[in-house]
Amino acid sequence: MLDLDPLPVTPLPSCQNNQWTPHSHGPQSSLTQVKEADCQAFIRRAAQGDTELLANLPDQRAALRHRALACLGGPRPRLSASDLLLLGVLVCDMDASSIVAADPHVLQNLQHCPRLTAAQQAALNRLLASGRTVLGPARQAVGLDFFRSIVAACRAGQLRQRDARRFVTSFLEAKSKAVSSPSKRDTGRPCVRGNITAATLHDDLFLMRYDCGQLESCLGSRVLRANLDPLLQHPLPAECQQVVKAKLARVYPGGVPEEQLRLIPSLVYLYSLSEISQWCVTSKDTVVTLLAPDGALENQTEAILQKFLDHNGTVTGALLVAIGGSRLCWMSPRQIQAIRPSEFRLAGALDISSCPQTRKNVLFDKAREAFASASTTDTYYRFMRPYLGGAPVEELQHLAQANVSMDIDTFTNLNPRVLQSLSVGNVTTLLGPNVGDLQKARSHPIISSWLRSLNRSALSELGLDTDPTGPTSSALSTTGTPSTSLWTRHQAPTSEGPGSAAPSSGTLHPPSPWSGPFPLCFVCPPPQPDTRYWFLFHPVSFPAGDASYLPPWVTRG
């Protein structure tokens, strides 16, 4: 593995004695200082990292892309196999046309992308359908092997259902278009593939053999009741999920029983709030299953939780930990207020960074109620830190006076409106020795917006240069001016909440599965996430020649 120390690249972290050591200079200017002799070694190391950690730092991400192209000698219409080997995960920013035009080795790169845009996914399916995805003569079996590996990983619980479903749906649509013109499902046609049995459902290529029409015609009620779990382990396209939901309604006209509810988290998004109101939820385990990441939509959280509360259930600290902080975002204010302070304390630090600002405000009040009795200010700050996104200006001024030395990651999660009310002196005192990190994180939307509101004198007082917009693209140029035509921008998640509201009745639609990064294990995990660490490297290797290689969405411990 390449050691970073000899390379003159100061912004990247080094790993010494299992500790992350940030460097003091901005990443854009340092990228231009990489010597030509070290260029490919630097990009090869960077290509093993997780670029999604730069999702809110577009300047740094753009700098990395530009430098990668420069290392190749400039833009080119078609990336070769050697180019792709060098670029690694940096290929994840390629646009759709470049994916289709690239050497077939691009498939191996794209497997390691944390997320793909819809256009990139469509391009990937076109490439698979073309038969060019192997070296030498084209073979359709390669596409089937890739399909089988995705389904197998999903059924084994190694790959999120939503991610696998999007791939499978696109793959099957591309296959259908290549064979014949698409047609609507004929609900009256007979079963021609043979009745579906328990053995059929254990075949990873089940969805290649039974389309949604045949699923409807060939799946009997008795097999459905006895084999609901193995059936729903498959990443069924939405149309097929609707078939299963309709069959369940016929089998259980009075509502899906609780023991079966625990098997249908992948179908929950299809149920309206009025349908959910008919469920009987008495067990904490049922709540946890339905509210799993691959389960209910965010705005179904309140309805499902209320069914549990209606049957004398209580929200405990263990339940809060099990469902995760993001579900707190979608509990009603009344449900949040009903949580006992002792249970909130037991839950500890929950990640509520994705919450809408209104919920952050409610959760801050609940956290303050729970942790107000902390023995010292340092202890109080440590417990309250995840909830300070809802803190009013008076709270932040109090913490500044207590010299808490807020880290930049917490600072970027503060209420933007409250941040605008803080003076430069407040911010300087609040951050303490971390104030220098403002320069490094100035491209973060929250910090960038605040810096633009300051005058030159205030910027100088903070020790920043007097250009509030930060480094420009001209600072990124090397021996040439690389074109960005090969690359596509991935929008960073917004800070205003996880998704849009869904209707209170009728069918609820699934969110985009590519909603955020899916991190793998770090080489040396830092004590806590911090936007000072521009690029945390975690090399990922797969056995050479292994046809069962899996995408990065697979959790590997």
Secondary structure, DSSP 8 states (H G I E B T S, - for coil): ---STTS--TTS-EEETTEEE--SS-HHHHHTT--HHHHHHHHHHHTTB-GGGGTT-HHHHHHHHHHHHHHTTS--SS--HHHHHHHGGGGGGB-HHHHHHS-TTHHHHHTT-S---HHHHHHHHHHHHHT-SSSSS--HHHHHHHHHHHHHHHHTTSS-HHHHHHHHHHHHHHHHHHHS------TT----S----TTGGG-TTHHHH--HHHHHHH--HHHHHHSHHHHHTS---HHHHHHHHHHHHHH-TT---HHHHTT-TTTGGGS-HHHHTT-----HHHHHHHTSTTSS-GGGHHHHHHHHHHTT----HHHHHHH-HHHHTTS-HHHHHTS-HHHHHHH-----TTS-HHHHHHHHHHHHHHHTT-SSHHHHHHHHGGGGGG--HHHHHHHHHTT----HHHHTTS-HHHHHTS-HHHHHHHHGGGGGHHHHTTTSHHHHHHHHTS-HHHHHHTT--S-TT-S-GGGG--SS----TTB-------SS-SS----SSS------S--S------SS--SS--TT----B------TT-TT---TTS---
